[in-house]
Amino acid sequence: MEWYFAGPLIGLIFLAITYFGKSFGVSSVFQNLCEIEPKKGNAWKQSFEKHQWRYLFILGMMLGAALIAQVDPNTQSLFPENINWNSLDQWQNWLILAVGGFLVGFGARYAGGCTSGHAITGLSSLQLPSLIAVIGFFAGGLFIVHIIYPILF
């Protein structure tokens, strides 16, 4: 999808979510899922009722991505050919994926939100903590890509 189409759509979504008193971002969905206590009989139902919009938001993102992948022939495949699936047979790569996933999740919770939450909601509402978080996200990404990645691969 082209930027000149996707950007205004994200802006409209932001306005709609703000109108309904919500904040854009999904990292707290995983926190909500982890807080469900299986010993309580209707814990899932209570969590869904309390955070229904977040679960539907994630479902909508996945369905929207699948739909645009089917409709727009220029969209990359959901499973790009440039991924080396054979590399997943090495335990070191699984370790890198696990550590990376942990760091992303930890960072999102520690920063008080994910990249989309800070970059879209936080920056558009002129919040200094979001600006600091986004600068940190970019600096960390640049450090990994230009310093760590060449060392490891």
C-alpha positions in Angstrom: 0.0 0.0 0.0 1.3 3.4 -0.9 2.3 5.9 1.8 -0.1 8.6 0.5 -3.0 6.2 1.1 -1.9 4.5 4.3 -0.8 7.7 6.1 -4.2 9.4 5.9 -5.9 6.1 6.9 -3.7 5.9 10.0 -4.6 9.5 10.7 -8.3 8.8 10.4 -7.9 5.8 12.7 -6.1 8.0 15.2 -8.8 10.6 15.2 -11.5 7.9 15.6 -9.7 6.2 18.5 -9.1 9.6 20.2 -12.8 10.5 19.7 -13.7 7.4 21.6 -11.2 8.1 24.4 -8.8 5.3 23.6 -5.0 5.4 22.8 -3.4 3.9 19.7 -1.1 1.0 20.4 -1.4 -2.7 21.1 1.4 -3.7 23.5 -0.9 -3.7 26.5 -3.1 -6.4 24.8 -0.4 -8.9 25.7 -0.3 -7.6 29.3 -4.1 -8.1 29.5 -3.8 -11.6 28.2 -1.1 -12.4 30.7 -3.2 -11.1 33.6 -6.0 -13.7 32.9 -6.1 -16.1 35.8 -7.1 -19.6 34.5 -8.3 -20.7 37.9 -11.2 -18.2 37.7 -14.0 -19.7 35.7 -14.9 -16.8 33.5 -11.6 -14.9 33.5 -11.3 -14.9 29.7 -14.9 -13.5 29.4 -14.2 -10.8 32.0 -11.0 -9.8 30.3 -12.6 -9.7 26.9 -15.5 -7.5 28.1 -13.0 -5.1 29.8 -10.6 -4.9 26.9 -12.8 -5.8 23.9 -11.8 -2.9 21.7 -8.1 -3.9 22.0 -8.7 -7.5 21.0 -10.9 -6.4 18.1 -8.2 -3.9 17.1 -5.5 -6.6 16.8 -7.9 -8.9 14.9 -8.7 -6.0 12.5 -5.0 -5.4 11.9 -4.4 -9.0 11.0 -7.5 -9.3 8.8 -6.7 -5.9 7.1 -3.1 -7.0 6.4 -4.4 -10.3 4.9 -7.0 -8.5 2.8 -4.6 -6.0 1.3 -2.1 -8.8 0.6 -4.9 -10.4 -1.5 -6.2 -7.3 -3.2 -3.0 -5.3 -4.0 -0.7 -7.2 -6.3 2.2 -5.0 -5.4 2.1 -6.0 -1.7 4.9 -8.3 -0.5 3.9 -11.9 0.2 3.2 -12.6 3.9 6.1 -15.1 3.6 8.8 -13.3 1.5 11.2 -15.4 -0.5 14.2 -13.7 0.9 13.7 -15.3 4.3 16.0 -18.2 4.8 13.7 -20.8 6.5 16.6 -23.3 6.7 18.3 -21.0 9.2 15.6 -21.9 11.8 17.2 -25.4 12.2 20.0 -23.8 14.2 19.5 -23.3 17.9 21.5 -20.0 17.9 18.9 -18.4 15.6 16.1 -19.5 17.9 18.0 -18.0 20.8 18.4 -14.7 18.9 14.7 -14.7 18.1 13.7 -15.4 21.7 16.1 -12.8 23.2 15.0 -10.2 20.5 11.3 -10.9 21.2 11.9 -10.6 25.0 13.8 -7.3 24.6 11.0 -5.8 22.3 8.3 -6.9 24.8 10.3 -5.6 27.8 11.1 -2.4 26.0 7.5 -1.7 25.0 6.3 -2.3 28.6 9.2 -0.3 30.1 8.6 2.6 27.7 4.9 2.6 28.6 3.8 1.6 25.1 4.9 0.2 21.8 6.4 2.0 18.8 3.0 2.6 17.2 1.5 4.0 20.4 4.4 6.4 21.0 5.1 7.3 17.4 1.4 7.9 16.4 -0.5 8.8 19.5 2.3 10.2 21.7 4.0 12.4 19.1 0.7 13.7 17.6 -0.4 14.8 21.1 3.0 16.4 21.7 4.1 14.2 24.6 7.8 14.6 25.5 8.1 11.0 26.9 6.9 9.7 23.5 9.5 11.8 21.7 12.2 10.4 23.9 10.9 6.8 23.4 10.8 7.2 19.6 14.3 8.6 19.5 15.4 5.6 21.6 13.6 3.2 19.3 15.3 4.6 16.2 18.7 4.8 17.9 18.4 1.2 19.1 17.4 0.0 15.7 20.3 1.9 14.0 22.7 0.5 16.6 21.6 -3.1 16.0 21.5 -2.8 12.2 24.9 -1.0 11.7 26.9 -2.4 14.7 25.6 -5.7 16.1 24.1 -7.3 12.9 27.4 -7.1 10.9 29.3 -8.7 13.8 26.9 -11.6 14.1 26.3 -12.2 10.4 
